[in-house]
Amino acid sequence: MRAIDAGLLVCHECHHLNPQDSALTKQYCARCGARVHARRPNSLVRTWALLITAAILYIPANLLPIMTVNSLGKGQSDTIMSGVLTLLGHGMLPIAAVVFIASILVPTFKLVGLALLLYSVQRHQPMSARQRNLMYRFIEWIGRWSMLDIFVIAILVAVVRFGNLASIEPGPGAAAFAVVVILTMLAALTFDPRLIWDNTESDNDHD
Protein backbone atom coordinates (compact mmCIF):
# COMPACT_ATOMS: atom_id res chain seq x y z
CA MET A 1 0.00 0.00 0.00
CA ARG A 2 1.20 3.48 -0.84
CA ALA A 3 1.27 6.28 1.74
CA ILE A 4 -1.21 8.29 -0.33
CA ASP A 5 -3.67 5.35 -0.19
CA ALA A 6 -3.46 5.50 3.60
CA GLY A 7 -4.16 9.25 3.61
CA LEU A 8 -0.57 10.22 4.41
CA LEU A 9 1.69 12.84 2.82
CA VAL A 10 5.47 12.53 3.06
CA CYS A 11 7.43 15.72 3.68
CA HIS A 12 10.18 16.27 1.10
CA GLU A 13 12.41 17.98 3.66
CA CYS A 14 12.27 15.85 6.83
CA HIS A 15 10.34 12.78 5.55
CA HIS A 16 7.72 13.15 8.27
CA LEU A 17 4.38 11.46 7.58
CA ASN A 18 1.50 13.95 7.72
CA PRO A 19 -2.19 12.98 7.72
CA GLN A 20 -3.81 14.34 4.57
CA ASP A 21 -6.47 16.96 5.16
CA SER A 22 -8.75 17.17 2.12
CA ALA A 23 -10.30 20.39 3.45
CA LEU A 24 -7.01 22.28 2.99
CA THR A 25 -5.80 23.51 -0.40
CA LYS A 26 -2.27 23.95 0.94
CA GLN A 27 -0.82 21.70 3.60
CA TYR A 28 2.39 22.09 5.58
CA CYS A 29 4.51 19.62 7.49
CA ALA A 30 3.70 19.39 11.18
CA ARG A 31 7.36 18.91 12.03
CA CYS A 32 9.37 21.36 9.88
CA GLY A 33 6.68 23.54 8.32
CA ALA A 34 7.64 22.78 4.71
CA ARG A 35 4.95 22.56 2.02
CA VAL A 36 3.86 18.97 1.42
CA HIS A 37 2.42 17.48 -1.76
CA ALA A 38 1.06 14.11 -2.72
CA ARG A 39 3.54 14.28 -5.61
CA ARG A 40 6.15 16.89 -6.49
CA PRO A 41 4.49 19.51 -8.73
CA ASN A 42 5.46 19.24 -12.42
CA SER A 43 8.08 16.61 -11.62
CA LEU A 44 8.07 15.02 -15.07
CA VAL A 45 8.09 18.35 -16.93
CA ARG A 46 10.99 19.72 -14.89
CA THR A 47 12.99 16.52 -15.20
CA TRP A 48 12.45 16.40 -18.99
CA ALA A 49 13.52 20.05 -19.31
CA LEU A 50 16.75 19.47 -17.36
CA LEU A 51 17.45 16.23 -19.19
CA ILE A 52 16.96 17.70 -22.68
CA THR A 53 19.18 20.67 -21.81
CA ALA A 54 21.87 18.31 -20.53
CA ALA A 55 21.63 16.20 -23.70
CA ILE A 56 22.10 19.31 -25.87
CA LEU A 57 25.14 20.46 -23.88
CA TYR A 58 26.60 16.96 -23.93
CA ILE A 59 27.47 17.48 -27.62
CA PRO A 60 29.83 20.48 -27.13
CA ALA A 61 31.12 18.83 -23.94
CA ASN A 62 32.53 16.03 -26.09
CA LEU A 63 33.50 18.05 -29.16
CA LEU A 64 35.20 21.05 -27.51
CA PRO A 65 38.63 20.82 -25.85
CA ILE A 66 38.35 19.89 -22.19
CA MET A 67 41.90 21.06 -21.39
CA THR A 68 44.99 22.51 -23.05
CA VAL A 69 48.48 21.37 -22.06
CA ASN A 70 51.16 24.01 -22.69
CA SER A 71 54.72 22.69 -22.72
CA LEU A 72 57.77 24.72 -23.78
CA GLY A 73 55.63 27.26 -25.56
CA LYS A 74 53.57 24.68 -27.45
CA GLY A 75 49.94 23.97 -26.62
CA GLN A 76 47.98 20.77 -27.21
CA SER A 77 44.22 20.72 -26.75
CA ASP A 78 42.38 17.51 -25.95
CA THR A 79 38.73 16.58 -25.94
CA ILE A 80 37.53 13.90 -23.56
CA MET A 81 37.98 11.10 -26.10
CA SER A 82 41.30 12.35 -27.46
CA GLY A 83 42.52 12.62 -23.87
CA VAL A 84 41.59 8.97 -23.31
CA LEU A 85 43.45 7.99 -26.49
CA THR A 86 46.49 10.02 -25.40
CA LEU A 87 46.54 8.24 -22.05
CA LEU A 88 46.29 4.90 -23.85
CA GLY A 89 49.16 5.91 -26.13
CA HIS A 90 51.34 6.55 -23.07
CA GLY A 91 50.45 3.16 -21.62
CA MET A 92 48.31 4.56 -18.78
CA LEU A 93 45.47 2.08 -19.21
CA PRO A 94 43.99 2.32 -15.67
CA ILE A 95 43.75 6.13 -15.79
CA ALA A 96 42.35 6.02 -19.32
CA ALA A 97 39.72 3.51 -18.19
CA VAL A 98 38.71 5.70 -15.23
CA VAL A 99 38.39 8.80 -17.43
CA PHE A 100 36.43 6.89 -20.09
CA ILE A 101 34.01 5.39 -17.56
CA ALA A 102 33.54 8.62 -15.56
CA SER A 103 33.36 10.99 -18.54
CA ILE A 104 31.74 8.92 -21.30
CA LEU A 105 29.90 5.88 -19.95
CA VAL A 106 28.43 7.38 -16.76
CA PRO A 107 26.93 10.56 -18.32
CA THR A 108 25.63 8.58 -21.30
CA PHE A 109 24.02 5.99 -19.04
CA LYS A 110 22.45 8.73 -16.90
CA LEU A 111 20.97 10.51 -19.92
CA VAL A 112 19.64 7.34 -21.53
CA GLY A 113 18.55 5.79 -18.22
CA LEU A 114 16.63 8.86 -17.07
CA ALA A 115 15.00 9.22 -20.49
CA LEU A 116 13.86 5.58 -20.44
CA LEU A 117 12.64 5.94 -16.86
CA LEU A 118 10.64 9.07 -17.65
CA TYR A 119 9.18 7.57 -20.81
CA SER A 120 8.27 4.35 -19.00
CA VAL A 121 6.51 6.20 -16.17
CA GLN A 122 4.80 8.73 -18.41
CA ARG A 123 3.62 6.25 -21.06
CA HIS A 124 3.03 3.31 -18.68
CA GLN A 125 5.37 1.09 -20.67
CA PRO A 126 5.76 -2.59 -19.70
CA MET A 127 8.53 -2.25 -17.11
CA SER A 128 7.93 -3.41 -13.56
CA ALA A 129 8.04 -0.90 -10.71
CA ARG A 130 10.95 -2.76 -9.15
CA GLN A 131 12.94 -2.49 -12.37
CA ARG A 132 12.25 1.24 -12.53
CA ASN A 133 13.22 1.65 -8.89
CA LEU A 134 16.50 -0.24 -9.37
CA MET A 135 17.30 1.89 -12.41
CA TYR A 136 16.58 5.09 -10.48
CA ARG A 137 18.71 4.05 -7.49
CA PHE A 138 21.58 3.07 -9.79
CA ILE A 139 21.37 6.40 -11.63
CA GLU A 140 21.54 8.20 -8.28
CA TRP A 141 24.51 6.10 -7.20
CA ILE A 142 26.65 6.56 -10.32
CA GLY A 143 25.91 10.28 -10.55
CA ARG A 144 28.55 11.16 -8.00
CA TRP A 145 31.33 9.73 -10.19
CA SER A 146 30.53 12.02 -13.13
CA MET A 147 32.54 14.89 -11.64
CA LEU A 148 35.74 12.84 -11.39
CA ASP A 149 37.10 14.20 -14.68
CA ILE A 150 36.44 17.79 -13.59
CA PHE A 151 38.19 17.18 -10.27
CA VAL A 152 41.22 15.77 -12.09
CA ILE A 153 41.41 18.84 -14.36
CA ALA A 154 41.02 21.21 -11.39
CA ILE A 155 43.87 19.47 -9.56
CA LEU A 156 46.11 19.51 -12.65
CA VAL A 157 45.42 23.21 -13.29
CA ALA A 158 46.34 24.03 -9.68
CA VAL A 159 49.43 21.81 -9.51
CA VAL A 160 51.01 22.14 -12.95
CA ARG A 161 52.20 25.73 -12.93
CA PHE A 162 55.79 26.08 -14.14
CA GLY A 163 55.61 29.43 -15.91
CA ASN A 164 56.52 29.16 -19.58
CA LEU A 165 57.80 25.58 -19.18
CA ALA A 166 54.50 23.81 -18.55
CA SER A 167 50.94 24.64 -17.61
CA ILE A 168 47.45 23.19 -17.97
CA GLU A 169 44.40 25.30 -18.70
CA PRO A 170 40.76 24.15 -18.65
CA GLY A 171 38.93 24.35 -21.95
CA PRO A 172 35.33 25.22 -22.84
CA GLY A 173 34.51 21.52 -22.99
CA ALA A 174 35.19 21.26 -19.25
CA ALA A 175 32.63 23.97 -18.49
CA ALA A 176 30.04 22.32 -20.74
CA PHE A 177 30.72 18.93 -19.18
CA ALA A 178 30.40 20.33 -15.64
CA VAL A 179 27.03 21.86 -16.57
CA VAL A 180 25.90 18.51 -18.02
CA VAL A 181 26.80 16.74 -14.78
CA ILE A 182 25.00 19.34 -12.65
CA LEU A 183 21.90 19.23 -14.84
CA THR A 184 21.71 15.42 -14.73
CA MET A 185 22.10 15.51 -10.94
CA LEU A 186 19.29 18.06 -10.71
CA ALA A 187 17.16 15.97 -13.07
CA ALA A 188 17.55 12.97 -10.77
CA LEU A 189 16.57 15.16 -7.81
CA THR A 190 13.50 16.72 -9.44
CA PHE A 191 12.15 13.32 -10.49
CA ASP A 192 9.67 12.06 -7.92
CA PRO A 193 10.42 8.33 -7.42
CA ARG A 194 6.93 7.81 -5.98
CA LEU A 195 5.64 8.14 -9.54
CA ILE A 196 7.28 4.78 -10.19
CA TRP A 197 4.76 3.08 -7.93
CA ASP A 198 1.67 4.94 -9.08
CA ASN A 199 0.93 2.39 -11.78
CA THR A 200 2.19 -0.64 -9.87
CA GLU A 201 -1.10 -2.45 -10.24
CA SER A 202 -1.04 -2.07 -14.01
CA ASP A 203 2.45 -3.55 -14.00
CA ASN A 204 1.27 -6.61 -12.07
CA ASP A 205 4.00 -6.05 -9.52
CA HIS A 206 2.29 -7.16 -6.33
CA ASP A 207 4.68 -9.78 -5.01
C-alpha positions in Angstrom: 0.0 0.0 0.0 1.2 3.5 -0.8 1.3 6.3 1.7 -1.2 8.3 -0.3 -3.7 5.3 -0.2 -3.5 5.5 3.6 -4.2 9.2 3.6 -0.6 10.2 4.4 1.7 12.8 2.8 5.5 12.5 3.1 7.4 15.7 3.7 10.2 16.3 1.1 12.4 18.0 3.7 12.3 15.9 6.8 10.3 12.8 5.5 7.7 13.1 8.3 4.4 11.5 7.6 1.5 13.9 7.7 -2.2 13.0 7.7 -3.8 14.3 4.6 -6.5 17.0 5.2 -8.8 17.2 2.1 -10.3 20.4 3.5 -7.0 22.3 3.0 -5.8 23.5 -0.4 -2.3 24.0 0.9 -0.8 21.7 3.6 2.4 22.1 5.6 4.5 19.6 7.5 3.7 19.4 11.2 7.4 18.9 12.0 9.4 21.4 9.9 6.7 23.5 8.3 7.6 22.8 4.7 4.9 22.6 2.0 3.9 19.0 1.4 2.4 17.5 -1.8 1.1 14.1 -2.7 3.5 14.3 -5.6 6.2 16.9 -6.5 4.5 19.5 -8.7 5.5 19.2 -12.4 8.1 16.6 -11.6 8.1 15.0 -15.1 8.1 18.3 -16.9 11.0 19.7 -14.9 13.0 16.5 -15.2 12.4 16.4 -19.0 13.5 20.1 -19.3 16.7 19.5 -17.4 17.4 16.2 -19.2 17.0 17.7 -22.7 19.2 20.7 -21.8 21.9 18.3 -20.5 21.6 16.2 -23.7 22.1 19.3 -25.9 25.1 20.5 -23.9 26.6 17.0 -23.9 27.5 17.5 -27.6 29.8 20.5 -27.1 31.1 18.8 -23.9 32.5 16.0 -26.1 33.5 18.1 -29.2 35.2 21.0 -27.5 38.6 20.8 -25.9 38.4 19.9 -22.2 41.9 21.1 -21.4 45.0 22.5 -23.1 48.5 21.4 -22.1 51.2 24.0 -22.7 54.7 22.7 -22.7 57.8 24.7 -23.8 55.6 27.3 -25.6 53.6 24.7 -27.5 49.9 24.0 -26.6 48.0 20.8 -27.2 44.2 20.7 -26.8 42.4 17.5 -25.9 38.7 16.6 -25.9 37.5 13.9 -23.6 38.0 11.1 -26.1 41.3 12.3 -27.5 42.5 12.6 -23.9 41.6 9.0 -23.3 43.5 8.0 -26.5 46.5 10.0 -25.4 46.5 8.2 -22.1 46.3 4.9 -23.8 49.2 5.9 -26.1 51.3 6.6 -23.1 50.4 3.2 -21.6 48.3 4.6 -18.8 45.5 2.1 -19.2 44.0 2.3 -15.7 43.7 6.1 -15.8 42.3 6.0 -19.3 39.7 3.5 -18.2 38.7 5.7 -15.2 38.4 8.8 -17.4 36.4 6.9 -20.1 34.0 5.4 -17.6 33.5 8.6 -15.6 33.4 11.0 -18.5 31.7 8.9 -21.3 29.9 5.9 -20.0 28.4 7.4 -16.8 26.9 10.6 -18.3 25.6 8.6 -21.3 24.0 6.0 -19.0 22.5 8.7 -16.9 21.0 10.5 -19.9 19.6 7.3 -21.5 18.5 5.8 -18.2 16.6 8.9 -17.1 15.0 9.2 -20.5 13.9 5.6 -20.4 12.6 5.9 -16.9 10.6 9.1 -17.6 9.2 7.6 -20.8 8.3 4.4 -19.0 6.5 6.2 -16.2 4.8 8.7 -18.4 3.6 6.3 -21.1 3.0 3.3 -18.7 5.4 1.1 -20.7 5.8 -2.6 -19.7 8.5 -2.2 -17.1 7.9 -3.4 -13.6 8.0 -0.9 -10.7 11.0 -2.8 -9.2 12.9 -2.5 -12.4 12.2 1.2 -12.5 13.2 1.7 -8.9 16.5 -0.2 -9.4 17.3 1.9 -12.4 16.6 5.1 -10.5 18.7 4.0 -7.5 21.6 3.1 -9.8 21.4 6.4 -11.6 21.5 8.2 -8.3 24.5 6.1 -7.2 26.7 6.6 -10.3 25.9 10.3 -10.6 28.6 11.2 -8.0 31.3 9.7 -10.2 30.5 12.0 -13.1 32.5 14.9 -11.6 35.7 12.8 -11.4 37.1 14.2 -14.7 36.4 17.8 -13.6 38.2 17.2 -10.3 41.2 15.8 -12.1 41.4 18.8 -14.4 41.0 21.2 -11.4 43.9 19.5 -9.6 46.1 19.5 -12.6 45.4 23.2 -13.3 46.3 24.0 -9.7 49.4 21.8 -9.5 51.0 22.1 -13.0 52.2 25.7 -12.9 55.8 26.1 -14.1 55.6 29.4 -15.9 56.5 29.2 -19.6 57.8 25.6 -19.2 54.5 23.8 -18.6 50.9 24.6 -17.6 47.4 23.2 -18.0 44.4 25.3 -18.7 40.8 24.2 -18.6 38.9 24.4 -22.0 35.3 25.2 -22.8 34.5 21.5 -23.0 35.2 21.3 -19.3 32.6 24.0 -18.5 30.0 22.3 -20.7 30.7 18.9 -19.2 30.4 20.3 -15.6 27.0 21.9 -16.6 25.9 18.5 -18.0 26.8 16.7 -14.8 25.0 19.3 -12.7 21.9 19.2 -14.8 21.7 15.4 -14.7 22.1 15.5 -10.9 19.3 18.1 -10.7 17.2 16.0 -13.1 17.6 13.0 -10.8 16.6 15.2 -7.8 13.5 16.7 -9.4 12.2 13.3 -10.5 9.7 12.1 -7.9 10.4 8.3 -7.4 6.9 7.8 -6.0 5.6 8.1 -9.5 7.3 4.8 -10.2 4.8 3.1 -7.9 1.7 4.9 -9.1 0.9 2.4 -11.8 2.2 -0.6 -9.9 -1.1 -2.5 -10.2 -1.0 -2.1 -14.0 2.4 -3.6 -14.0 1.3 -6.6 -12.1 4.0 -6.0 -9.5 2.3 -7.2 -6.3 4.7 -9.8 -5.0 
